[in-house]
Amino acid sequence: MQDIPITDEHSELNLAIAASVESANAIMNIYGRSFGVKTKTDGSPITEADLESNQIIRNILSETQHVILSEEDKDDHKRLDRDYIWIVDPLDGTSDFVDRTGEFTVMIALVRNKKPVLGVINWPAGNTIFAAQNNAGAFRYSDGMWQKITVSGISNLAECRAVGSRHHLTEREKKFIKMLGIKRFTSVGSSLKVGRISSGDAEAYITTTNQMKEWDTAASHCIINEAGGKMTDMAGNVITYNNNIPRHKNGILATNGLIHDSILSEFKKL
């Protein structure tokens, strides 16, 4: 595989990419056959692909000595005293994996002092990787090569393309998107929503849920920032990581940056 075209990259970046590739291969092996589905205490599904991917990523990233915060592990609060931590979702979009939509991803981020400094999203079924490093740009790997990606230049809400969850979109969110005058909406699984915005193929992702966790956004946050976009909560607050409770309480807004303030302003009126 071709190296990502970043000079002076963090040594951890190539390690994260390698971990995502190995775990993606394992996930696709399981995806190609029958597999069981269990339900976690929070009601969400889990499969052997989640667990195998998690183990692979842990094994590879462990050589860095950074504590890992993963959706599928017990939270090690030693992380709170660390400058650097990994934040991992070994299979983002398990419901899409179970439904066989193909729209599931592997997410790996490195956080330094509460901010993501690198992010990797691997889309196994699409043979695509999104990756970014702080102050070095965002890139997409497909068809055997890396290309730099940037958000679109659309600033008119009526011309925007919104993306949202296939499984969790609420009536409130539907009404708000309609109120904004956004007519084009596509349901997209997992972190591919932010991948589309970062690639210039959509402009907005809006969710008002208080159930998003840090592993749902850390990798995406770095990538969209480096692609020229923006991510905050729905109150416009800066999103931080490695918090005592790793939950985003005020939803998430990810955009190309140009329409961000307009959406926040309209949301505050509700």
N, C-alpha and C positions, 0 to 999 in steps of 0.2 A: 504494500500500500504506500502511495506517495506521501511524503511528509507534508504537514500543513505549512503553507508558505508564510511563516512568521519567524522573523529573525529575533534572537534573544528570547525565545519562548521559555516559559516556566518549565522546568524539568517535569513537573507534575502533569503538564498538558498532554504530552505524548503518552504518559502512563494512563491517564484517564481515557484517552481515545482507545488505547489498546484494551483496557478493561471493558469498555463499551462494546468493542468488536467481539471479544470472546464471549461476553454474556449474551450478545445478540445472536450469535451462532447457536448457543445452547437453547435460547428461547425458541428459535425457529425449528430446531430439532423436535422440541416438545409440541410446538404449534402444528407440525406436520402429522401428528398422530393423535389418538384419543388421550384425554387427560381428565383427571378429577378436579372438582371445584369445591372448596370449603368456604365457610363464611366466618369472618373474624368477628370479634365482640362488638365492633362498631357497625356491623351489618354489611361491610364491603367484602367482595370476593377475594380469594387468594388461591393460587394454583402452585403446582410444583415448579413452574417456570419462574414465579416470583422468588421462590426460595433458592433455586439453583443459581439464578442470576445474581442474587444477593451474595451468595457464598463466593462466587467467582470474583465479583468486584471487591469483596472484603480481602480475599487472598492477594489480589494484585495490588490494591492500594495500601495494604498493611506495611509494605516496605518503606513507606514515607514516614511512618510513626505518627501521622496525624490521626486524631480521634475521628471516627466515622459516625455521623448521624444518619441512620437509614430508616425508611418506613418499616422495614421488616425485622428490625432488631429492638431490643430493649434500650431505651435511652440511657446513655452513659453520661451522667451530668459532670463528669470530669471535663467534658468539652467546654464548659462555661468559663474555665480558667485558661483556655488556650487561645492564642492569637489566630492560629490556622485550624480549620476543621473541614473535613469532607462532608457534603450533604448529598445523599443518594436516594433516588427512587429506582429500584432495580427493574421494575416493570410498571411504568406509568400508563394507565389505561387498561387495567386488568379486565374491566367489563368489555372493552373492545376486543381484547385477546380472547375472552370467552365467547363473544358473539362472532368472532372471526371476521371483523371488519378490516383487519390489517393495520388499523390506526392506533398502535401502541408503541411506546418508546422506552429507552433506557436513559436515565438522567443522572449526570454526575457533575457536581460543582465543587470548587474549592473556595472557601470563604476565609477572608482575612479581616480581622477586626470588624466583623459584622457585615462586610460587603463581599459579594462574589467577585473573585478575581479571574476565574476561568469557568467556563461551562461547556459541557458536551451533551448533546442530545443525539442518540442513535435511533434511527427508524429502521428496525430490522426488515420489515416486509417491503420497504421502499428502497433498500440498499443505499440509504442516505444518512449522512452524519452532518449535524450542525455543530460548530465549535467556535469559541471565542476566547480571547484573553484580554484582560483589562489594558486599554490604550493600544491595542494591536489590531483591532478590527474583528469582524465576524466572517465566517467562511462556511460554505456548504460543500460537502464531498458527495458527488454523484457521477455516474458514468466514468469512474476511474480517475477523477481529477477534482482538485479543490478550486473553488471559485469564491471570490469575495462577494458578500451580499450586503445590500443596503435596503432600507425601508423605502416606500414609495413617496412621491412628492405631492400626493393628493391632500388638499386642505379644506375642501368643501364637503361637509358631512353628507350631503345628498348624493355625492359621488362615491362615498366610501363603501367598502366591503367589510362587513362584520363577520366574525367567526365565533362560534360558541359551542358549548358542550352538547353532545348527542344525548347524554344520559341525565344531565343535571340542570339543564336550562329551565328556569322558572318562568311563570306567567309574568311576574314583576319585571324580569329582565326583558322578556319579549315586548312588553308594553313600552319600556323605556327606550329600547332600540327603535321601535316604531315612532315614538315621540321625537326622537332625534332626527327623524327624516331619512334614516338609513334604510334603503329598500332591498339591498342585496345582503342576504344572510346565508351562511353555510354552516351546517353542523360538522364539526371536526373533532376527532378523538385526541385525547392526551395533550402533550406539549406541542403537537404539530400545529396547534392554533398560533402559538407565538412563532413557530418556525415559518409559517406563512407570512406573518406580518414582517418578520425580519428579512424575508426574501423579497418583499415588495408585492406579494400576492394577496394581501389583505391589509386593512388599516386599523381594525379595532377588535379587541376582545374584552368583554365586560362581564364580570360576575360579581354578584353582591353577597354570595355565601360567606358564612363565618367558619366554614369547614376546611378551607385551604390550609395546607401545611407548608412548612419551609421547603420540604423536598419536592413539592409540586411546582415551585417557582424559581429556585436558586439558579439552576443551569440556564433556564429561559431568561432570567433577569440579566445575566451577564451578556447573553447573545443579543437580546434586543437592544440593550444599551450600546453595544459595540457596532450594531447595524444602523445606529442613528435614531432609534426609537426611544420609548420611555415606558417605564412601569412604576406605578404607585398603587396605594390602596385607593378605594373609592372616595375617601375623604381628602385625597391629594397628599397624604403623608408618605414620606420616604420609607421604603420597606427595608428592615434590617433582619439579620440572620444570627443564628447561635443565641437565641433568646431562651430564657428558662422554660417557657411554654412555646413550642415551635409552631404556633398557629397564627394565621393572618385573620384578625377579627373583623376587618372592614372591607372584605372583598378584594378584588384585583382589577386594575385597569391597565391594559397593555395596548399601546397605539404606536403609530408612526411618529408620534411626537407633535406633529403639526395640528392635530385635532384634540390633543389631550386636554388642554385647559377648557375648551368649549364643552367637552363631555362632562368634565368635573363641575363646571358652572351649572349646567342643566341638571345634573344629579342633585346638587345642593338645593335646588328649588323644590325638589319633591318633598 
